[in-house]
Amino acid sequence: MDKKTILIVDDEINVCKSIDRAIQNVEYEVRRALSGEEALDKIKENPCDLVIADLMMPGIGGIDLLKFLKTDFPEINVIMITGYPTIKTAVQAIKIGAFDYIAKPFTPEQLRSVVARCFKSEKETEKRPPLTTMPPGIYYIIGHTWVRPEEKNKGLVGVVHDFLKTVGRITNLQLPKVNDNVLQGEMCAKIKDDAGFNYGIWSPATGKVLEVNEELNKDFSLLKQSPYNDGWLFRCALTDFEEDKESLLLSK
Amino acid sequence: MNLKYIYDKFLSSPLRAKFFITFLVVICFGGVATLFLGTRLEHKTIFSLAQAKVRHDLASARMVYNEKLFDVRDIVRLNSVRESLQNALKNKQRESLLKHLDPVRTEFNLDFLNITDAEGKVFVRTSNPEIWGDTQSDDPLVQSALSGKTAAATQIIDREELLKEGGGLAEKAFIEFIHTPKAAPREKDHEEKALALKAATPVRDENNVLLGVLYAGVILNRNYEIVDKVKEIVFKGEKYKGREIGTATIFQQDFRISTNVESENGQRAIGTRVSKEVNQAVLKEGKDWIDRAFVVNNWYISAYEPITNMEGDIVGILYVGMLEKPYIDLRNKVMGTFTGIAALCVLVLLVILSAITSTIINPLKKLVTATNEIAKGDLSHKVNINLKDEIGQLALSFNQMTDDLKKANQKLIHWGKTLEKQVEERTKKLKEMQDSLIQSEKLASLGKMAAGIAHEINNPLTSILINSHLLLEKTDDDPYTKESLNLITEETSRCSSIVKGLLEFSRQNPPKKEPADINRLIVNTSAVLENQFKFQNIAVKKDFDSNLPNVKIDTSKIKQVLWNLMINASEAMPDGGKLIISTSLSENGKKVVIKITDTGKGIPKENINKLFDPFFTTKESGSGLGLAVTYGIIQQHQGSIKADSEVGRGTTFTVVLPISSK
């Protein structure tokens, strides 16, 4: 079995080294680059499977690098990391095609779970075409969550199937409580799978939780079986959906 | 030049003087002109009247004169037809003739009465019978009679003839001239000839044969019968102040032979002479002459006309004169009356003028005074003029004007005051805005800084966090190392969350607003806090306006604001106190006012302005971000926050939030 190659791109050598150490594993071959230019040279010379890139770098920045890779090497997955996280840059990165987006500082475990999810998704995609497709008329963050607007400014929130297929068997689910406020781009729920990884779920919209799907707590598998219907997470009162929409995509 | 000076002086004189001068000039000019013309007219009238009268008097005098002449003529004519006389002449009976004629002469006061024969030789001379036989045929009157016609005329008689007649006629006729200033010069100083009224008539017999001529005469020299009769008839002997009003005179040539004009010594002025002008006009040119004349020693209104002889030669002058004095006095009296009336009129006019000018000038003076008062600033000054003419209207307008001026002035003052107030208010607002702007700028720059710090700090934090976790994974049992590593990861996480907070603050995420009940929000927030240790000795009092409308706010952010303010209040009262939270509606009903008052130690004045500055803190363990964040949140809600404090008594934070904001 081939070792997966991962390229870490960060202008800070210590950050590069630390990330390297965090994901060092018999299964991965890790390389480093200290700038976007160096990364591009290395990839051209020897393509890799995954790029973990910092968003803000002098010269060719993370977003530029991401765009370039998505054009010339669409098979390479990219995870964006940043010391200055905003919902805007996060959504932008995901839209362009980043697999995920992590805010600095993070723990080794956080990074490893995302990397694992990334390679798992690759494997799944290779095995068989997706059974489930996104129904039309819902707003979503690529690879994360969706919201379906209902009457009276209410919205139903769930997790998109692209995210779920990268997750193992769900062993635990942590949902928000009624009357909790949720913010777009902020974590609203947590999933734990049989591999022991914890995944944070970003809320697709801002609002107040009105109702949670109690059925899910009884049967976690509902989430994977019917991500757009019975597997919904919670219903909330949307505060400013018009603004939220700008960071969302609409399914067709 | 001089006239211009007077005119300028006039223009610069006061109004009253102008009025007076103008009126005086007009009145004086008019008065003098009227007086002059009036007296002239009166003079003319009086004197023309007088002249007419004197002319008439002269005519009367002539009548008297002619009457006397005709008397003489009639006497001779009547006697000539006496039969006895005719017979006596026919028969040459001298004695008889004399007997017949002499009484006639005496009776009729004739100076001579003679009879001639048919050849014209004197046959009987009644006044001097001794002398006869001389011829009188040269005499024009006798000649006329010889030719059969009766004739009567004035005639000059030579001394020779007078001597013949005897009876002292020559002496009577002799007149010495008396020097008269204005008379024409004369060679002789006396006159021997006489002026006589003479008449001659033929005497015939029954057969109408001429027998002779009867002739008679009256010598006028020193004969006052005619002149006195004229005076008697014409002037009726009237006197004026002891003088005769009327006088009459008969001149022989240019000297007086019969007159009632008296000389200085009271005698009849026989021998005095007529003036040169009269001499020229009457004697030489034969004209009548009527004018005022100085006769002997008085002015007279005089009339002269020539006396002619049978041939038409001028031999003398007939004169009448009226004393001028009465007329002059009359004229003067009239003039005096006239002048008196005129003066009275002027006086009355001046009094009226004075009254009229006063009615004009006094109000004007009042107006001038009022104008000066107003100029000095006394706008309440009124002009008190109760006239209904133009000046009255002017006064009314003036009062109206000052009223308007006063109102305008008051408005101006009022405006000035409100302006001051407005300026004060604006300045205050401006200062508030400026303060808020400074605060915003501080926040903005802090935000930028925080973003930079976060980015820079997050990188090393990443390395620390990752490596400490990696070490933890490797350390199995060593509790010492494990504890240290745990502390490192914990503190790194805390750093991370601080940075996250900073980022949160710097990003100033737009608030997610929804209508909320402020009162409930306060109750919920304080409920959590009141259970804390810090609030043990603090009495929380809530003074809510229960009718507050819902306010559109980001509840989590406002909750944070309330939390911050209440924590601060509690920290200001470490030994306990009172916390009062009140809500109310603003005056215009568009805002909600939240007041959080503590009874703590208070904030010194110099710190009040720095309260909302980021990193400003008086607490040992404060970040200095609490009130800065609070300020930012309130600003995002288009609200305001301020602190009022008194050291030792406490502090009040006032938060004002608009009910509906963007």
Interface residues (C-beta under 8 A of the other chain):
Chain A: D10 E12 N14 V15 K17 S18 I19 R21 A22 M56 I81 G83 Y84 P85 T86 A103 K104 P105 F106 T107 P108 E109 L111 N181 T206 T239 D240 E243
Chain B: A451 A454 H455 E456 I457 N458 N459 P460 L461 T462 S463 I464 L465 I466 N467 H469 L470 E473 T492 S496 L503 R507 P510 K512 K513 E514 S556
